[in-house]
Amino acid sequence: MGKVRFGVIGLKGIGRNHIRAITSIENVELAAVADINEEVGKAVSSEYDVEWYRDYVKMLEEASIDAVSICTPHYLHHPMAMKSLEYGKHVLLEKPMAITAREADEIVEESKSRGLKVGVVFQLRLNPTSQKTKKIITEELGQIYRVCMEACFFRTQSYYNSDPWRGRWATEGGGVLINQGVHHLDLLQWLVGKPVRLHGQVGTLLHNIEVEDIAEATILFENGAHGVVQLGTIDAPPTVRLEVLGDKGKITIEGNRIRRFTPEKPIKDYVSEGEAWGSPKVECEEIVVEGRGAGHKAIIEDFARAVSEDREPMVPGEEGRVSIEIVNAIILSSFLGKAVDFPIDRDEYDRLMERLRQGR
């Protein structure tokens, strides 16, 4: 096929990033935009010389587009994706792809039944540091035993007050887990593997919001690794850190710096052969990874190629769903007060969300 023609739904905030990326990619065209805000819509229409639609469904009906990029508040992702698929459009979703695992299931199933592509924007996977970390874990660390992740940010009350959908169960679907943390939960499962069981705890410590501003979980992964994650929006300064221990060494990642610790022999061998109170000699190497990656542009370009070449995008809907299920599992576990297994009980989570939305 020729150029992949995109329509962008939601033009404020992250939608602008999508528009800038789309208009900078060869063989990709910005063909239409949709937003309920007339001032924003007309401004984008004038700047990029494209048709603006107040109603995104009218855009789906009238505009000559192959795919849509959905950049609206979280609660709109599922209905807009389903409607776009109904109209035969490929769908690229900003994170999170949905609020609940059931919603993500429905998007994936609908896309498969119609032979359409669904992709999710998890651009952190494409950072050079993430790519290098993936290579080390996959090729050099051997069996993974333990992982520890911190994704702790800072947000003011004004941030949550800036848009009425923020900080509410009905519209955001969660707090730090589904907004800031979902990027890092996606990285975690991409780097280490999928979880099979977790025990989570969420709380609201400092913000006047319905949803959590702090969360943690202990996780058992399908490869047998044990993990601990901590997330929040109350940390000053923020801390984003990952530590992974494997049989052949350990790595810690902060920013673009990877510290690699390599023992003189595999951990398993030293445990069985070493002297009492012994510890293996360890070499330490610091790796500074240059560059930050192409972010949204790379994800959108890959998605357009997936449409043109009829292949899976880099982050298909099935993978985007995993992080949503982890988010749901941590919240569900916290309110149940016990560990939950994967796949989570969709009915049970939907009942919990209904109670939370009603303030019960």
DOVEX-300771 format. One record per residue (C-alpha): residue number from 1; chain; x, y, z. Coordinates in nm, 2 decimals. Example, Ala and Ser with C-alpha at 12.3 -4.5 7.8 and 13.67 -1.06 7.14 Angstrom:
2
> 1, A, 1.23, -0.45, 0.78
> 2, A, 1.37, -0.11, 0.71
//
This chain:
360
> 1, A, 0.00, 0.00, 0.00
> 2, A, 0.10, 0.36, -0.03
> 3, A, 0.11, 0.61, 0.26
> 4, A, -0.06, 0.51, 0.58
> 5, A, -0.32, 0.78, 0.65
> 6, A, -0.38, 0.86, 1.02
> 7, A, -0.66, 1.03, 1.20
> 8, A, -0.57, 1.15, 1.55
> 9, A, -0.84, 1.15, 1.83
> 10, A, -0.76, 1.38, 2.12
> 11, A, -0.54, 1.68, 2.04
> 12, A, -0.43, 1.82, 2.37
> 13, A, -0.12, 1.70, 2.56
> 14, A, 0.01, 1.37, 2.43
> 15, A, -0.19, 1.41, 2.11
> 16, A, 0.04, 1.68, 2.00
> 17, A, 0.33, 1.44, 2.03
> 18, A, 0.16, 1.20, 1.80
> 19, A, 0.08, 1.47, 1.55
> 20, A, 0.44, 1.59, 1.54
> 21, A, 0.57, 1.23, 1.50
> 22, A, 0.32, 1.14, 1.23
> 23, A, 0.40, 1.45, 1.02
> 24, A, 0.78, 1.37, 1.05
> 25, A, 0.76, 1.02, 0.91
> 26, A, 0.80, 0.92, 0.55
> 27, A, 0.51, 0.73, 0.40
> 28, A, 0.28, 0.84, 0.68
> 29, A, 0.02, 1.11, 0.65
> 30, A, -0.19, 1.31, 0.89
> 31, A, -0.52, 1.30, 0.72
> 32, A, -0.77, 1.41, 0.98
> 33, A, -0.80, 1.51, 1.35
> 34, A, -1.08, 1.50, 1.60
> 35, A, -1.14, 1.67, 1.93
> 36, A, -1.45, 1.81, 2.11
> 37, A, -1.27, 2.13, 2.19
> 38, A, -1.33, 2.37, 1.90
> 39, A, -1.05, 2.61, 1.98
> 40, A, -0.79, 2.33, 2.00
> 41, A, -0.94, 2.15, 1.69
> 42, A, -0.94, 2.46, 1.47
> 43, A, -0.58, 2.55, 1.58
> 44, A, -0.45, 2.21, 1.48
> 45, A, -0.65, 2.21, 1.16
> 46, A, -0.50, 2.54, 1.06
> 47, A, -0.15, 2.45, 1.16
> 48, A, -0.14, 2.12, 0.97
> 49, A, -0.39, 2.19, 0.70
> 50, A, -0.61, 1.89, 0.78
> 51, A, -0.99, 1.85, 0.84
> 52, A, -1.10, 1.88, 1.20
> 53, A, -1.40, 1.69, 1.33
> 54, A, -1.58, 1.76, 1.66
> 55, A, -1.72, 1.41, 1.65
> 56, A, -1.47, 1.13, 1.61
> 57, A, -1.74, 0.90, 1.47
> 58, A, -1.80, 1.14, 1.19
> 59, A, -1.43, 1.13, 1.12
> 60, A, -1.44, 0.75, 1.10
> 61, A, -1.74, 0.78, 0.86
> 62, A, -1.61, 1.05, 0.63
> 63, A, -1.23, 1.08, 0.64
> 64, A, -1.01, 0.88, 0.42
> 65, A, -0.79, 0.72, 0.69
> 66, A, -0.64, 0.38, 0.74
> 67, A, -0.56, 0.41, 1.11
> 68, A, -0.64, 0.61, 1.42
> 69, A, -0.42, 0.72, 1.70
> 70, A, -0.62, 0.75, 2.02
> 71, A, -0.48, 1.01, 2.27
> 72, A, -0.79, 1.07, 2.49
> 73, A, -0.84, 1.03, 2.87
> 74, A, -0.81, 0.66, 2.98
> 75, A, -1.19, 0.59, 3.01
> 76, A, -1.24, 0.67, 2.64
> 77, A, -0.98, 0.43, 2.51
> 78, A, -1.19, 0.12, 2.50
> 79, A, -1.51, 0.26, 2.34
> 80, A, -1.31, 0.46, 2.09
> 81, A, -1.10, 0.17, 2.00
> 82, A, -1.40, -0.06, 1.96
> 83, A, -1.58, 0.19, 1.74
> 84, A, -1.27, 0.25, 1.53
> 85, A, -1.23, -0.12, 1.47
> 86, A, -1.60, -0.14, 1.38
> 87, A, -1.53, 0.11, 1.10
> 88, A, -1.24, -0.10, 0.98
> 89, A, -0.95, 0.12, 1.11
> 90, A, -0.63, 0.00, 1.25
> 91, A, -0.58, 0.13, 1.61
> 92, A, -0.28, 0.27, 1.79
> 93, A, -0.35, 0.34, 2.15
> 94, A, -0.17, 0.57, 2.40
> 95, A, -0.10, 0.39, 2.72
> 96, A, -0.29, 0.25, 2.90
> 97, A, -0.48, 0.06, 2.62
> 98, A, -0.78, 0.03, 2.86
> 99, A, -0.88, 0.06, 3.22
> 100, A, -0.95, -0.31, 3.28
> 101, A, -0.82, -0.64, 3.15
> 102, A, -1.17, -0.72, 3.02
> 103, A, -1.17, -0.41, 2.81
> 104, A, -0.83, -0.50, 2.68
> 105, A, -0.96, -0.85, 2.60
> 106, A, -1.24, -0.71, 2.40
> 107, A, -1.01, -0.48, 2.20
> 108, A, -0.78, -0.76, 2.12
> 109, A, -1.06, -1.00, 2.02
> 110, A, -1.23, -0.75, 1.81
> 111, A, -0.91, -0.66, 1.62
> 112, A, -0.84, -1.03, 1.56
> 113, A, -1.19, -1.10, 1.43
> 114, A, -1.16, -0.81, 1.18
> 115, A, -0.81, -0.87, 1.07
> 116, A, -0.69, -0.53, 1.20
> 117, A, -0.38, -0.42, 1.38
> 118, A, -0.38, -0.29, 1.74
> 119, A, -0.07, -0.13, 1.89
> 120, A, 0.01, 0.03, 2.22
> 121, A, 0.25, 0.32, 2.28
> 122, A, 0.52, 0.19, 2.52
> 123, A, 0.81, 0.39, 2.38
> 124, A, 1.04, 0.32, 2.68
> 125, A, 1.11, -0.02, 2.52
> 126, A, 1.29, 0.16, 2.24
> 127, A, 1.53, 0.36, 2.46
> 128, A, 1.89, 0.25, 2.40
> 129, A, 1.93, 0.18, 2.77
> 130, A, 1.62, -0.05, 2.76
> 131, A, 1.75, -0.23, 2.45
> 132, A, 2.09, -0.28, 2.61
> 133, A, 1.93, -0.41, 2.93
> 134, A, 1.71, -0.65, 2.73
> 135, A, 2.02, -0.79, 2.55
> 136, A, 2.22, -0.84, 2.88
> 137, A, 1.93, -1.01, 3.05
> 138, A, 1.84, -1.23, 2.76
> 139, A, 2.20, -1.33, 2.65
> 140, A, 2.43, -1.29, 2.95
> 141, A, 2.26, -1.32, 3.30
> 142, A, 2.14, -1.68, 3.27
> 143, A, 1.85, -1.79, 3.49
> 144, A, 1.68, -1.49, 3.66
> 145, A, 1.64, -1.52, 4.03
> 146, A, 1.53, -1.18, 4.16
> 147, A, 1.42, -0.84, 4.04
> 148, A, 1.36, -0.51, 4.22
> 149, A, 1.20, -0.21, 4.05
> 150, A, 1.13, 0.14, 4.18
> 151, A, 0.92, 0.38, 3.97
> 152, A, 0.86, 0.67, 4.21
> 153, A, 0.77, 1.01, 4.08
> 154, A, 0.64, 1.34, 4.21
> 155, A, 0.31, 1.51, 4.12
> 156, A, 0.14, 1.80, 4.29
> 157, A, -0.22, 1.84, 4.38
> 158, A, -0.24, 2.10, 4.10
> 159, A, -0.15, 1.82, 3.85
> 160, A, -0.45, 1.62, 3.95
> 161, A, -0.67, 1.93, 3.95
> 162, A, -0.56, 2.02, 3.60
> 163, A, -0.81, 1.79, 3.43
> 164, A, -1.13, 1.66, 3.58
> 165, A, -1.07, 1.30, 3.47
> 166, A, -0.75, 1.27, 3.67
> 167, A, -0.75, 1.10, 4.01
> 168, A, -1.09, 0.93, 3.97
> 169, A, -1.17, 0.56, 3.94
> 170, A, -1.44, 0.61, 3.68
> 171, A, -1.22, 0.81, 3.44
> 172, A, -0.85, 0.74, 3.51
> 173, A, -0.90, 0.39, 3.64
> 174, A, -0.63, 0.42, 3.90
> 175, A, -0.35, 0.65, 4.00
> 176, A, 0.03, 0.60, 3.97
> 177, A, -0.01, 0.24, 3.86
> 178, A, -0.22, 0.30, 3.55
> 179, A, -0.07, 0.64, 3.46
> 180, A, 0.30, 0.69, 3.53
> 181, A, 0.38, 0.33, 3.65
> 182, A, 0.23, 0.14, 3.36
> 183, A, 0.53, 0.22, 3.14
> 184, A, 0.76, 0.06, 3.39
> 185, A, 0.54, -0.24, 3.46
> 186, A, 0.54, -0.30, 3.08
> 187, A, 0.92, -0.28, 3.08
> 188, A, 0.93, -0.52, 3.38
> 189, A, 0.73, -0.79, 3.21
> 190, A, 0.91, -0.74, 2.88
> 191, A, 1.25, -0.77, 3.04
> 192, A, 1.19, -1.04, 3.30
> 193, A, 0.88, -1.23, 3.20
> 194, A, 0.51, -1.25, 3.28
> 195, A, 0.39, -1.28, 3.64
> 196, A, 0.19, -1.58, 3.77
> 197, A, 0.10, -1.45, 4.12
> 198, A, 0.14, -1.13, 4.31
> 199, A, 0.04, -0.96, 4.64
> 200, A, -0.02, -0.59, 4.62
> 201, A, -0.09, -0.29, 4.84
> 202, A, -0.21, 0.05, 4.74
> 203, A, -0.28, 0.37, 4.93
> 204, A, -0.35, 0.74, 4.91
> 205, A, -0.11, 0.93, 5.14
> 206, A, -0.08, 1.29, 5.03
> 207, A, -0.32, 1.38, 4.75
> 208, A, -0.69, 1.46, 4.76
> 209, A, -0.78, 1.20, 4.50
> 210, A, -0.99, 0.88, 4.49
> 211, A, -0.70, 0.67, 4.35
> 212, A, -0.36, 0.55, 4.48
> 213, A, -0.06, 0.77, 4.50
> 214, A, 0.16, 0.49, 4.63
> 215, A, 0.17, 0.12, 4.55
> 216, A, 0.39, -0.19, 4.60
> 217, A, 0.38, -0.56, 4.51
> 218, A, 0.57, -0.88, 4.55
> 219, A, 0.56, -1.08, 4.23
> 220, A, 0.63, -1.44, 4.13
> 221, A, 0.72, -1.47, 3.76
> 222, A, 0.66, -1.76, 3.53
> 223, A, 1.03, -1.83, 3.51
> 224, A, 1.05, -1.87, 3.89
> 225, A, 1.20, -1.53, 3.96
> 226, A, 1.09, -1.33, 4.26
> 227, A, 1.02, -0.96, 4.23
> 228, A, 0.94, -0.65, 4.43
> 229, A, 0.80, -0.33, 4.28
> 230, A, 0.74, 0.01, 4.44
> 231, A, 0.56, 0.30, 4.27
> 232, A, 0.44, 0.64, 4.38
> 233, A, 0.38, 1.01, 4.30
> 234, A, 0.51, 1.14, 4.63
> 235, A, 0.89, 1.11, 4.58
> 236, A, 1.12, 1.42, 4.57
> 237, A, 1.35, 1.36, 4.41
> 238, A, 1.20, 1.09, 4.19
> 239, A, 1.36, 0.75, 4.18
> 240, A, 1.35, 0.52, 3.88
> 241, A, 1.57, 0.22, 3.93
> 242, A, 1.58, -0.15, 3.82
> 243, A, 1.79, -0.43, 3.97
> 244, A, 1.80, -0.78, 3.81
> 245, A, 1.99, -1.08, 3.96
> 246, A, 2.07, -1.37, 3.74
> 247, A, 2.28, -1.68, 3.78
> 248, A, 2.57, -1.52, 3.60
> 249, A, 2.56, -1.17, 3.74
> 250, A, 2.36, -0.87, 3.84
> 251, A, 2.27, -0.54, 3.68
> 252, A, 2.14, -0.22, 3.81
> 253, A, 1.99, 0.05, 3.59
> 254, A, 1.94, 0.42, 3.67
> 255, A, 1.88, 0.66, 3.39
> 256, A, 2.13, 0.58, 3.11
> 257, A, 2.38, 0.40, 3.34
> 258, A, 2.40, 0.03, 3.37
> 259, A, 2.62, -0.13, 3.64
> 260, A, 2.71, -0.49, 3.56
> 261, A, 2.84, -0.72, 3.83
> 262, A, 2.99, -1.05, 3.71
> 263, A, 3.09, -1.32, 3.97
> 264, A, 3.39, -1.54, 3.91
> 265, A, 3.16, -1.84, 3.86
> 266, A, 2.78, -1.88, 3.84
> 267, A, 2.60, -1.81, 4.16
> 268, A, 2.44, -2.16, 4.17
> 269, A, 2.79, -2.32, 4.15
> 270, A, 2.94, -2.10, 4.42
> 271, A, 2.65, -2.17, 4.65
> 272, A, 2.71, -2.55, 4.63
> 273, A, 3.09, -2.54, 4.61
> 274, A, 3.20, -2.23, 4.81
> 275, A, 3.35, -2.23, 5.16
> 276, A, 3.15, -2.14, 5.47
> 277, A, 3.11, -1.76, 5.49
> 278, A, 3.26, -1.74, 5.14
> 279, A, 3.15, -1.51, 4.87
> 280, A, 3.25, -1.50, 4.50
> 281, A, 3.48, -1.24, 4.37
> 282, A, 3.29, -1.00, 4.16
> 283, A, 3.40, -0.77, 3.87
> 284, A, 3.20, -0.44, 3.83
> 285, A, 3.16, -0.26, 3.50
> 286, A, 2.98, 0.06, 3.44
> 287, A, 2.81, 0.11, 3.10
> 288, A, 2.69, 0.45, 3.00
> 289, A, 2.44, 0.43, 2.71
> 290, A, 2.43, 0.72, 2.48
> 291, A, 2.11, 0.86, 2.33
> 292, A, 1.75, 0.86, 2.43
> 293, A, 1.57, 0.69, 2.14
> 294, A, 1.31, 0.82, 1.90
> 295, A, 1.02, 0.78, 2.14
> 296, A, 0.68, 0.82, 1.98
> 297, A, 0.81, 0.86, 1.63
> 298, A, 0.97, 0.51, 1.64
> 299, A, 0.66, 0.35, 1.78
> 300, A, 0.43, 0.52, 1.53
> 301, A, 0.67, 0.44, 1.24
> 302, A, 0.68, 0.08, 1.34
> 303, A, 0.30, 0.06, 1.36
> 304, A, 0.26, 0.22, 1.02
> 305, A, 0.51, -0.04, 0.88
> 306, A, 0.31, -0.32, 1.05
> 307, A, 0.00, -0.19, 0.87
> 308, A, 0.18, -0.17, 0.53
> 309, A, 0.36, -0.50, 0.56
> 310, A, 0.07, -0.69, 0.73
> 311, A, 0.27, -0.79, 1.04
> 312, A, 0.24, -0.75, 1.41
> 313, A, 0.35, -0.41, 1.55
> 314, A, 0.63, -0.39, 1.80
> 315, A, 0.39, -0.37, 2.09
> 316, A, 0.07, -0.55, 1.99
> 317, A, -0.25, -0.54, 2.19
> 318, A, -0.18, -0.87, 2.35
> 319, A, 0.14, -0.73, 2.51
> 320, A, -0.03, -0.40, 2.60
> 321, A, -0.28, -0.60, 2.79
> 322, A, -0.02, -0.76, 3.02
> 323, A, 0.06, -0.44, 3.20
> 324, A, -0.31, -0.36, 3.25
> 325, A, -0.36, -0.69, 3.40
> 326, A, -0.07, -0.63, 3.64
> 327, A, -0.22, -0.30, 3.74
> 328, A, -0.56, -0.46, 3.80
> 329, A, -0.40, -0.74, 4.00
> 330, A, -0.22, -0.51, 4.24
> 331, A, -0.53, -0.31, 4.30
> 332, A, -0.75, -0.62, 4.33
> 333, A, -0.50, -0.79, 4.57
> 334, A, -0.49, -0.48, 4.79
> 335, A, -0.86, -0.46, 4.83
> 336, A, -0.90, -0.84, 4.88
> 337, A, -0.61, -0.85, 5.13
> 338, A, -0.46, -1.16, 4.97
> 339, A, -0.25, -1.27, 4.67
> 340, A, -0.41, -1.31, 4.33
> 341, A, -0.31, -1.54, 4.05
> 342, A, -0.29, -1.47, 3.67
> 343, A, -0.51, -1.45, 3.48
> 344, A, -0.71, -1.24, 3.72
> 345, A, -1.08, -1.30, 3.76
> 346, A, -1.23, -1.04, 3.53
> 347, A, -1.57, -1.05, 3.69
> 348, A, -1.43, -1.00, 4.04
> 349, A, -1.22, -0.70, 3.92
> 350, A, -1.52, -0.54, 3.74
> 351, A, -1.73, -0.57, 4.06
> 352, A, -1.45, -0.40, 4.25
> 353, A, -1.43, -0.12, 4.00
> 354, A, -1.80, -0.06, 4.01
> 355, A, -1.79, -0.03, 4.39
> 356, A, -1.49, 0.21, 4.37
> 357, A, -1.66, 0.42, 4.10
> 358, A, -1.96, 0.46, 4.33
> 359, A, -1.75, 0.55, 4.63
> 360, A, -1.82, 0.23, 4.82
//
